[in-house]
Amino acid sequence: MKRRRPPPTVIQRLEILAFFLVLAITLMFVLIRPMTHLERVKHRGELVVATRIGTTTFQPSGEGGSGFEHDLVKAFANHLGVKVRWVVPDRFEAILSLTGSGRVDLAAAGISVTRERLGRVRFGPHYQQVTEELVYRNGASRPESVEDLRGMRIAVVAGSSHEETLRRLARQHPWLDWKSVPDVSPDELLRRVAEGKLELTVADSKELASVRRFFPELRVAMELSEPRFIAWAFPPGRDTSLLEATERFFERLAANGRLQQIRERHFGHVDVLDYPGLLTFMQRVRERLPELEPLFREAGRHYGVDWRLLAAISYQESHWNPGAVSRTGVRGLMMLTRATAGQVGISDRTDPRSSVMGGTEYFLSLRRRLPEDIREPDRTWMALAAYNVGLGHLEDARRITEAQGKDPDRWIDVMEHLPLLSQRQWYQDTRHGYARGWEPVQYVQNIRGFYDILSWFARPGRDGTPARPGRERAKGAALLEILPPTL
């Protein structure tokens, strides 16, 4: 006979009631609690980012875009597992308005952290440092102090930190004269100064260094600010979940070397070309390239490579001189050795078409022979280094790089160790021995600079007029992930 369980006491009933009440409140909190900013981004699968078109920020293209800020944002979006939707307002000043109102998730536009902006948005971790510089055209009157700016007019982008700097200076120098220009980029103002259409402008040091390759007439008159940090901007408010995710992401990016690699990809070669070298190159673009451009285009179409890269290689090799001969006997536009010419089936190294076709085939064969783990654009940089110094010496440098605890598949690490091939304590233990290892480093960086300049022009060698962003793409070939056109 079963014993009947006594009915629950009042206390037990209250305990059960309390349990279900707590459970209900917990469920209500979980179900009704609004999603955090980070959760909303992941839920919709999209990161909405405000930016601006510029040499150091973002360039739209058929492939979706390129540029320093583009690469950083894409890496962050991949980290979150979402896509990016870019918002490019007509005016720079609208970027912070969009961010402050929460209509975008963040702004990545080369934005300086200033006291005034801290009252409108939150800033993430800084990843660049710049100085504001007053820029004039070579040959024009150079102001050497703020006092020298009397009677001179400065043009700056409306809503930029440069405008803030001039307002601050005007407190002590009320006669200071400037014009805030909407609907314009810093690059455009720099171009106008270079062409003598504007007297002065203000630019961030990184931006000026990038644009100055295309307009070597630009000069720095003076620095107008202390170094400032560049960072992403986020909407204000208590919800800092996306900002905190960004902080963790940048910590990881810095720790694994990826941040340094992205910086080097976009800025590592901007200062390698000196003023006389740039002037000579510009002169050759006008005088020699028009006749040779069809050959580079033909080779580009035939082999599926950007013709401007081939033209850059050829300029570095021969300055576009079909009859060039080196002291070691290499000849022609692409400076092929006798052995290399035989390898690619070329009998006359001084014939322009044969040289370009043969040099392209040889370059691409070097790129194919590199280990599969080397990704672009590092693969192209290393193939260029091999074109100069040989695959054997490149492999020696890669082994040294790995032995030193660095990544042999990244150009930024390999180029640091290539010069060691000229030092006995290093090359004596290599398979291929001594090499002037600093030469391929300079060689690659020069070609990257020439490529950027050629990409800036719509029709290289035609009229010397800079192209608008994205105006021309190489047909039949995907552009490298190098600095994009106009960069």
Beta strands, then each sheet from edge to edge (+ up, - down):
strand 1: 46-50
strand 2: 83-87
strand 3: 106-112
strand 4: 122-130
strand 5: 132-137
strand 6: 153-157
strand 7: 177-181
strand 8: 200-204
strand 9: 218-223
strand 10: 228-234
sheet 1: 2+ 1+ 3+ 10- 4+
sheet 2: 7+ 6+ 8+ 5- 9+
end
